[in-house]
């Protein structure tokens, strides 16, 4: 089961965080707005991301999206 995640960092270093995510998990995140990247990952990948991602301020689990 894939989990929807939102990774938050300082605006301007999204590229650094995207490269770090690609190196750690081999996944390509989607740019949302400045400072935020969205991706989907399995539970084990999410744990690895939370403990290993150095450029993110937060890794949030998306539980719903509005229209």
N, C-alpha and C positions, 0 to 999 in steps of 0.2 A: 504494500500500500504506500503510495506516495503522499507526502505531506507538502502543503503549500507554505513556503517560507518567504519572509521579507527580511533582507539583510540591510541594516542601517549603518551608514558611515558618514564622514564629513563630506559635504558637497565638494566635488572636484577630484576626489580620489576613488570614484566608482570603478575606473579602469584598473586600478591597483587591486581592489577587492575582487573584481571579476577574474583577473588573472590568478589570484590566490585560490579562488573557488575552483577554477579549471585545473590548477595543479593538484589540489587536494582530492577532488572528487571526479574530475573529468567531465563536469557539467558546465553548460553555458548559461549563465543567468540572464534575465531580461531586464533592461533598464526601465524603471518606472518613472521616477522624477529625480532631480538632483539629490544625491545622497542615499538613494534607495534602489536595491536590486531585488528582483523576485525570481524564485526558482522552485522546483519541485524535487524532493529528495526522499529516499526511504528513511525509516526511523534510525537505522544504524548510521547512515550517512549524515543525518541531522546531528546526532551526537558527536560524530567526528568533527563536523563543521563548528559546532558550538565550542568545543574544547580546543580546536586548532586554528580557527580563523582569527588572525591578529589585527586585521585592518577594520573589522566591524565593531561598532559600538554595541550593537544589539542584533540578535537573531530572533525574529518574532514568528510565531506560528499563526498563520491566517486561518481563522475558523469560519469566516464568511465574508462575502463581498457584496456591497450594495450596488444598485444601478444608478 
